[in-house]
Structure formats: structure tokens, C-alpha cells
Amino acid sequence: MHFPVNIPFGRSSIPVHFVCETLSYFLGYRYYAWLRKHSADKISADHRLIIFIGAAAGAFIGSHLVGIFENPPLLFSHFNIIYFMGNKTIVGGMLGGLIGVELTKKQLGVTVSSGDLMVYPLILAMIIGRTGCFLAGLEDGTYGIASNLPWAIDFGDGIRRHPTNLYEIVFWVMLWLILKLIEQSHRFIDGARFKLFMVSYLIFRLLVEFIKPDYFFSFGLSVIQLVSMAGILYYYKVFLYPKKLFISHA
């Protein structure tokens, strides 16, 4: 396979990464809309819209803030609006979106979970998006370090690397199946599904970053790992009281 993968379009071409990213937003939202239509949503449509705006604003700020701090030595020498807009991270986006949602809900007086309904649409969007990241090859920057493992992939520079974007796709598929399996015999309390979604991904990113060519501080951790650890600590009750995630057997 030749990387990056592009779709021929006349004399030019369209990056498959762009197509996948667009599809991830579109299909993720359509899936969410379908789930909301077929479930009893305790949050009104107007409040949902405002919460979405809060989430989007928080995700935008969080994604780019964490992104520009990923490589501290480059921050002051390269910082400008282009550098800010060109650097973003999913971990920062998720935690920034979480902060945006919580602040918005507090202003609206909404006390029920708004994230449970978003879990499966977000997983679908992530699978599609990471497929685009994989097909973008080296241009996307989500590949891993050099490896001699049988499944290591040459993304175009002659070096076989960990396909960490494929690892993430496998992670999302497994999380989707595990959550569905749990829900066959247990009923989550309000907000528990989203908490498991967040904690699982943060743990995954904390671990997978060790095999990615990140900037690591002298103490052996990267910015993404520090942010992931902060998010995991925020959800510490998930580890202390796992039984409280469920109401009863369905």
C-alpha cells in the first residue's frame, strides 16, 4: 500500500483522511440523532443544543491547547495562529469538551448525564477518523516508533513502525463490544457508560504513548500522558467504587 492514500479527482486528488474525518462527524451525528429518537432523553432539545455548543467550544480550546504543548521546545519558537490551529489532540478535545459540558450544564441547571447517549456515536466517529489517520501515513503524525514486529508497517519512509492508529481502532471496537456485552446483563447508572468510555480511553492513551515518537520530559512522561493521568484522577471513583456503576441486573 502506498501512503498517503488519496482519491483521484481530475488533475488533483482528495485525501482519504479528509473524507474519513468528514464522514466521522456526519455518521457520528446521524447515529446520535437515531439513538436520541429511539430513547427517552431527559434533556430537552434546546438544552441539548446549548450543551453541544459548550462541548464544541471546550473541545476546540482543549484540543489546541494540549496540542501546542505536546512539544514544549517548539512552543515559543514556532508559536503563531497557524501553529495553534495546526496542532490538536483528541485527549485535549475530550477533556476540554468535558469541561465545556459541565460548565454549561451548571449554568442550565441540568443534573442528568448528557454523555451516555454520545458514547456509541463517539466510538463510531473515532473508528472512522482513525481509519483516515492510518491512511494518511506519515502526514498525520499518529504513527508509532520503529518496530520489528510482524505487523509493523512502512508508512513510506522505509522504516517499519507500530501502526498505533490501527491499535486504537482495535481498542474502540473492543470497547464497543465490551460495553454492549455488559449491558446485556447489567444496567448502568446515569453517567456510568460515559465515565467508562472516558477512563478506558485515557488509560489506553497513557499506555500507547510509550510507543509513539512523542516529546518526553526527563521523568519519562509526555504531555499527553500527563493530561491523561489528570483525567484518570478526575474519575478516581470509578476505580474505588466499581459496583456503584450499576443499578441492578437487567
C-alpha positions in Angstrom: 0.0 0.0 0.0 1.2 3.5 -0.9 0.8 6.2 1.8 -0.8 8.7 1.9 -3.9 7.2 0.3 -5.7 9.8 -1.9 -8.7 9.7 -4.2 -8.0 10.8 -7.8 -10.2 13.8 -8.7 -9.5 15.2 -12.1 -5.9 16.5 -12.2 -5.8 16.6 -8.4 -6.8 14.3 -5.6 -8.8 14.3 -2.4 -7.1 13.0 0.8 -8.9 9.9 2.2 -8.1 11.4 5.6 -10.3 14.4 4.9 -13.1 12.1 3.6 -12.9 9.9 6.7 -12.8 12.9 9.0 -15.9 14.4 7.3 -17.7 11.0 7.5 -16.9 10.6 11.1 -18.7 13.8 12.0 -21.6 13.1 9.7 -22.2 9.5 10.6 -21.4 10.0 14.3 -24.1 12.7 14.5 -26.6 10.7 12.5 -26.1 7.8 14.8 -26.6 10.0 17.8 -29.8 11.5 16.3 -31.1 8.0 15.7 -30.3 6.9 19.2 -31.9 10.0 20.7 -35.1 9.5 18.6 -35.4 5.9 19.9 -34.6 6.6 23.6 -36.2 8.6 26.4 -33.9 11.6 26.6 -34.3 13.5 29.9 -32.6 16.6 28.4 -34.7 18.9 26.3 -33.8 19.7 22.7 -33.0 23.3 23.5 -30.7 22.3 26.4 -29.1 19.6 24.2 -28.2 22.3 21.6 -26.7 24.6 24.2 -24.7 21.7 25.7 -23.4 20.8 22.2 -22.2 24.3 21.8 -20.5 24.2 25.2 -18.9 20.9 24.3 -17.7 22.1 20.9 -16.2 25.3 22.4 -14.4 23.3 25.2 -13.2 20.6 22.7 -11.8 23.3 20.4 -9.9 25.1 23.1 -8.7 21.9 24.9 -7.6 20.2 21.7 -5.5 23.0 20.5 -4.1 24.0 24.0 -2.8 20.5 24.7 -1.7 20.2 21.0 0.6 23.2 21.2 2.2 22.0 24.4 2.9 18.5 23.0 6.4 19.6 22.0 7.4 22.4 24.5 10.7 23.3 22.8 8.8 24.3 19.7 6.1 26.3 21.5 7.9 29.7 21.8 10.0 29.4 18.6 7.1 28.5 16.4 4.0 29.9 18.1 1.6 31.8 15.9 -2.1 31.3 14.8 -1.1 28.7 12.2 0.9 26.7 14.7 -2.1 26.9 17.2 -4.6 25.8 14.6 -2.3 23.1 13.2 -1.8 21.3 16.5 -4.7 19.4 18.1 -5.2 16.3 20.1 -8.1 14.0 20.8 -7.3 13.7 24.5 -7.3 17.5 24.9 -10.5 17.7 22.9 -12.3 15.1 25.0 -11.3 16.7 28.3 -11.9 20.2 27.1 -15.3 19.1 25.8 -16.0 17.6 29.2 -15.2 20.8 31.0 -17.3 22.8 28.5 -20.2 20.5 29.0 -20.0 20.5 32.8 -19.8 24.3 32.9 -22.7 24.6 30.5 -24.9 22.1 32.4 -24.2 24.0 35.7 -25.5 27.2 34.1 -28.6 25.5 32.7 -29.3 23.6 36.0 -29.1 20.2 34.2 -28.1 17.4 36.6 -28.6 14.3 34.5 -25.8 12.8 32.3 -25.6 14.2 28.8 -22.7 11.9 27.7 -24.2 8.5 27.9 -26.1 9.0 24.7 -22.9 10.1 22.9 -20.8 7.1 23.8 -21.5 4.8 20.8 -21.7 7.7 18.3 -18.3 8.9 19.5 -16.8 5.4 19.2 -18.1 5.1 15.7 -16.7 8.5 14.8 -13.4 7.6 16.3 -13.1 4.4 14.3 -13.8 6.2 11.1 -11.5 9.1 12.0 -8.6 6.8 13.0 -9.0 4.9 9.7 -8.4 8.2 8.0 -5.3 8.8 10.2 -3.9 5.4 9.2 -4.4 6.0 5.5 -2.8 9.4 5.8 0.5 7.7 6.7 3.3 9.9 8.0 1.4 13.1 7.2 -0.9 12.6 10.1 1.7 12.1 12.8 -0.3 9.3 14.7 2.1 6.5 13.8 4.3 4.7 16.3 8.0 4.2 16.8 10.1 1.8 14.8 9.4 -1.9 15.3 10.4 -5.3 14.0 7.1 -6.9 14.9 5.4 -8.9 12.1 2.6 -6.4 11.8 4.8 -3.3 11.8 4.1 -1.1 8.7 6.3 1.0 6.5 4.3 4.3 6.0 6.5 5.4 3.2 9.9 6.3 4.7 11.4 2.8 4.7 11.0 2.4 8.4 8.6 -0.2 9.8 6.6 1.2 12.7 3.9 0.4 15.2 0.6 1.1 13.5 -0.7 2.8 16.6 -3.7 4.2 14.7 -4.8 0.6 14.0 -4.2 -0.3 17.6 -6.6 2.5 18.5 -9.2 1.2 16.1 -9.0 -2.3 17.7 -9.3 -0.6 21.1 -12.5 1.2 20.1 -14.1 -2.0 18.6 -13.3 -3.9 21.7 -14.7 -1.2 24.0 -17.9 -1.1 21.9 -18.3 -4.9 22.2 -17.4 -4.9 25.9 -19.9 -2.2 26.8 -22.6 -3.9 24.8 -21.8 -7.2 26.5 -22.0 -5.6 29.9 -25.4 -4.0 29.1 -26.9 -7.4 28.3 -26.9 -8.3 32.0 -26.4 -5.0 33.8 -27.9 -1.6 33.8 -25.6 1.4 34.1 -26.4 4.2 36.5 -26.8 7.6 34.9 -23.4 8.8 33.5 -21.6 5.5 34.1 -21.3 4.5 30.5 -19.6 7.8 29.6 -17.3 7.5 32.6 -16.2 4.0 31.5 -15.7 5.4 28.0 -13.5 8.2 29.2 -11.5 6.2 31.7 -10.9 3.4 29.2 -9.6 5.8 26.5 -7.4 7.8 28.9 -5.8 4.6 30.1 -5.2 3.4 26.5 -3.6 6.7 25.6 -1.5 6.7 28.7 0.0 3.3 27.7 0.1 3.6 23.9 2.1 6.9 24.0 5.1 5.0 25.2 5.4 3.5 21.7 4.9 6.8 19.9 7.6 9.3 18.9 6.5 12.0 21.4 8.5 14.6 23.3 9.1 13.0 26.8 10.2 15.0 29.8 13.2 13.9 31.8 10.9 12.0 34.2 9.7 9.8 31.3 6.3 11.1 30.5 4.8 13.2 27.7 2.3 16.0 27.8 -0.5 13.7 26.5 0.3 11.2 29.3 0.2 13.9 32.0 -3.1 15.1 30.7 -4.4 11.6 30.5 -3.4 11.0 34.1 -5.2 14.1 35.2 -8.3 12.8 33.5 -8.0 9.4 35.1 -7.6 11.0 38.6 -10.8 13.1 37.9 -12.6 9.8 37.5 -11.0 8.1 40.6 -14.4 6.9 42.0 -14.7 4.5 39.0 -11.8 2.6 40.5 -12.8 2.9 44.1 -16.4 2.0 43.7 -16.9 0.0 40.5 -20.1 -1.7 41.8 -21.8 1.7 42.0 -21.7 2.0 38.3 -24.6 -0.4 38.0 -28.2 -0.2 39.3 -29.1 -3.9 39.2 -29.3 -6.8 36.8 -31.5 -6.0 33.8 
